[in-house]
Amino acid sequence: MAAAIAGLAVLSAAATASAQGPTEKVRKLNLYTWPQAALPQHYQAAQLIAQQWRQLGLDVEVKPLQRQQQTQLIWFSRDKWDTTTWRMVGRPERSDPDEFLYSLYHSSYAEKGYNFIGYINPEYDKLAEKQRTQLDPEERRKTAYAMQQIINRDQPQAFLVHPKYPLAFNKAVFKEDTVVNQSGIGIRNIWTFMNIQPLGAQKDLIINSNEVINATNPLYIGGAVDSWVYDLVWDRIMRIGPDGMPRPWAAETVTWVDDKTVEIKLRAGMKWHDGKPVTIDDVIFSFQAPAGTKAPMYKPFVTDIAEMEKVGELGLRFKLKRPNTTFLTASLSKINLIPRHIWEPVLKDLEGKPETAEQLKEVSKIGSGPFKMVRWKPTEEIVLERHGEHFSAPKVERWIMRIVPNAEATLGMLKRGELNFIGMFGGDPEVLTKFVKDNPDFAVRSEVDIGFEYVAFNNRRPPFDDVAFRRALSIAIDRRLMVSAAWQDYAIPANSHVSPVLKFWHDPGVDEFKTGLADARKILKDAGYRVVGGKLYYPAGKTEKLTTE
């Protein structure tokens, strides 16, 4: 926690805005991104985007920040940045688009929560709420299409690509047909980690990450790597299966009683990693915890719960405020089950304090999942151990993740047996593909991701509060160049928060997004922006205080 506070202090000093008088010239824009060594695709994309924006007359500075610093600035200092590269990673529960359709842009989550860009649109809010209540899939799809058209029109952020990540594993260590591919996710998923079968003496799955762990906290929705860990340590009532559909998990059964009532029966005999039993009271507490102000990232997934009622020793009835077609996927498959005896005093201690549970680093790692945490060194490795009493105990003894920022070092470790599963590869995907071709003990798999990579605009701050300005900057970005130069053709162009992988929900109409500097310049000119001496100026009469971040 001390490190987090220190990080905030550094960023506060670095990001404090100081006024230098009004100006008609559009001020210098700071484009934040990850360092090249940490996420080379984002770093390269930021450099290319800055070059394109400079051709519009803008002064753009690319500012790499380490992941934890970037998170502190962008997420927790929401009015102190201009634009940043960002990502929404594919997660199984995002196979239903609600989390993207609702949480990303609903105005109620602008202050705290997923809508960190500060996009406010009452028209969009109404549709976001409406799609949750539409039980007819065809009607809900029409609403989802309309929402994608609004985002296409307003461009609150500039979508870049839906990535296609190549992943690899050692088929001399693991039985190849026990590796599970999950739609929109790939082979790095909980079904693989529970079912993958060792062939010999090596019983550990050793996976890499080129990113450090930000937090292992069941009340914080972290980045991709964080989620790998808490998927394994904490159980959920349901989980998304390899087919993209929710299925009972910690619950033995899940039943719709009527369109506003869901009844579950908890599996008997479940235990927390400290040996105490998992109870219905723990389940109730797990869904109550995000309803307050101390876990705002999870709050969208419990807002429709009107009340919870015990039904016998292992039964629980959820009564909803309104019909919610997304409840099984976006709520029961999303909320981590946490032990009340550990978390109740933690949340009580936060009462009256400014920080939320999201900011806690040194918190209990006790869950009830198929693996339990035995060692955590955030910049080096995490070691999880098989939870033998779990109802779906893994076949491997340990799940070990090693932090390896360098792509070349990753391949060296794979060849030496220090890794046997590539969970993330930061280098050129062709290098990994060639490595596997030259080393027959390995297999490679790839899948277009549910998630997307994008440039976030701070809609609170001028000039990004102007739709015309945002549209021009988005249209100036050559998506094909993003695919070929930044993602080395292991991606497809993006212009929607609903991936084409989700064929039923994705509106193909938004794919016809014409880009180019000539069109971007015309939008700016039509909106009254002027280029004077090669620099972009606001429309006549509009000024802004020149600030530094």
Buried (B, 14 or more C-beta within 10 A) or exposed (E): EEEBEEBBEEBBEBBEEEEEEEBBBBBBBBBBBBBBBBBBBBBBBBBBBBEBBBEBBBBBEBBBBBBBBBBBBBBBBBEBBBBBBBBBBBBBBBBBBBBBBBBBBBBBBBEBBBBBBBBBBEEBBEBBBBBBBBEEEEBBBBBBBBBBBBBBEBBBBBBBBBBBBBBBBBBBBBEEEBBBBBBBBBBBBBBBBBBBEBEEEBEBBBBBBBBBBBBBBBBBBBBBBBBBBBBBBBBBBBBBBBEBBBBBBBBBEBEEEEEBBBBBBBBEEBEBBEEBEBBBEBBBBBBBBBBBEBBBBBBBBBBBBEEBEEEEEBBBBBBBEEBBBBBBBBBBBBBBBBBBBBBBEBBEEBEEEEBBBBBBBEBBBBBBBBBBBEEBEBEEBBBBBBBEBBBBEBBBBBBBBBBBBEBEBBBEBBBEEBBBBBBBBBBBBEBBBEBBEEBEBBBBBBBBBBBBBBBBBBBBBBBBBBBBBBBBBBBBBBBEBBBEBBBBEBBBBBBBBBBBBBEEBBBEEBBEBEBEBEBBBEBBEEBEBBEEEEEBBBEEEBEBEBBEB
